[in-house]
Amino acid sequence: MKKKNLFAKALLVAMLSTSISCLDMPLNTFAATDTAVSSTVTSIGIQTPTDGKMTVGDTFQLTPQFTPDNATNKQATWASSDVSVATVSSEGLVTAVKAGTVTITLKLTDNSLEKSVVIEVQNKKATASIPTRGSASTRPSNSSSSSGSSTVINNNTNNSILTGTWKRDSKGWWFQTANGYPRNRWGLINGTWYFFGNDGYMKTGWIQSNNAWYYLNRSNEGVEGAMRTGWFYDSNYKDWFYLDRNGAMAIGWVQVNGTWYFLNPVSDGTRGIMKTGWQLVNGSWYYLNPISNGTRGAMAANTWIGDRFVGPDGAWIPNRTR
């Protein structure tokens, strides 16, 4: 009987010890059995350039959009189907190289999904060539930086001449002809060019036509709607632009009355603006007069600018000392 009692006591002690050990177990021991909630990408979207078009030399930042937003597998890589037409960086920055069509693809690194966009790269407006040291004559004698736009205005001049009557209503000006009214086209009226939108109303301000930019007078800038040419000071940008004889905004090097100027060729919100001061162009430094003395923006040539000498083509010669 004593042996049975002793055995029962021993068993009770063992059970109590086990219970106490379980109560002393760290809480995180149980947490290890929990399963973390994860979310995977179900779709990908990409913000593309306007109309899916770019111009040679331009850049555009593609922005991916993942659904759902809290997805955990957003690691992805960019790829170009033809790097000779356009390249794309690891961050999605596309650089247009030459005219053509290219497909840019964003692919998740786990190979679960991918998204592609097609971009059409178009030739830039014909710009004056960049000067090379010692041969200023290699620059074109004409600076025009437009191409397609000139064709729109000049090829069919006879067909573009409009006769009729100007009309005005609460929305603006439009032009009544015997056949109705012009829409989405240029019109030459009494020797002056105007542009009419899809709704038939005369446009003012900056417009883009055939990949070139034009400026049409606003109501307080002379003949309202008339296409501008030559130098133009935009009070909104507070800077100068040059519009060639066909009205197209020039970019890059432009020669006006024998003097060279450089107009911003980069699509950074100030494209076409006349540059001043020291400018690095294709690996060479040029000095463009920053002073408003009647020659602002003019390229210096064959002279000293402080302790720097610029050659006959305007490029700084680093090893030239006084």
Steps between C-alpha positions, in 0.01 A plus 500: 500500500784739582660422165181593318476829693862580425447425129190721489686785666788469255261503206324811635832683543601415143170630361528825697856553376391456139215749546730757655752459215226564247391814682859629501534456120584835327208656314694526173518123491134497404541794253725284285195310383333818361499545120590850362242648260654587163367665182624453145472726196190422295544760226751757369435836337752738338464873444607565139599810299224707340364311198774242556746715305844641575752706305860394442715630785212533745459307825187384681459346844271198491312456827377151596175454688460177696170354617445452788709783640609293802638216289829357623646382168552832321860430398510531121737559209468721190598391150499651150422295192742710293765709676595658168160674501463568874672394820347463844681527833448280804277778635279515188653810337458467122742677265398532134798417274372485142175492308309173521265297719611334821334293772593572861420216742477494878526148642473384859815323611296199613378468137136510609393805298623747239371811325612650169448836330573592140673832434543665162821703474492780245784702352566830668451825321797570276743700709820676409796273555715548807818690409837328513815675611684682226225479238224746567402469135377145566190647661205529264440849365132464589384416848149373455424226747167395356425234245153347495339828597643682201347238274156557648506869423693520175428193288139581426495878525239536227269252670555677833384842379161571653242753389193582696394692808621505860228411751503529877282356775531443874763229445730695269585569135431270206509549123200452277573382143276398214551135603450543872792573732857364534574251778827350625708674234706802407341777302662791311272802522607829344863394515494395867506144633245382757424161650151366562431226756279193473202712603574757228601779737818700440785401732724735699816452704729198462375213283666180379452398138687217323752469786592869492398784730352828375387817671178677403441850636274544796248785507749748650790413266414658166275325251326236708566146378771603251798263482823652633843478336844619609597587856218482749501591871252287693383694806386176666845337473670839532749404232574498128408245232582499131235403243635431152357643176240222498401581857648185659680538833874451457716285727876444516736730311339773293665775294317831477647784295844342519496444878473161668261425786421180687140408583432233759444167317402305812137428590528618859222757507720772346554350154577767240606771748811697403796399717753743648832482687732201480333200338636149453395370158620163370809506720607860426440819695354809333435847636167665418466865597286521820473880496192677364686745279341425165713190439379278783549132423756565223784248489847642566777400258874553467526698823586481868223449757679570825793259501343268241552529126229395256607420144352612168231231529408619851635197685719558805863394447610368844878506436508860375647744754563873488 
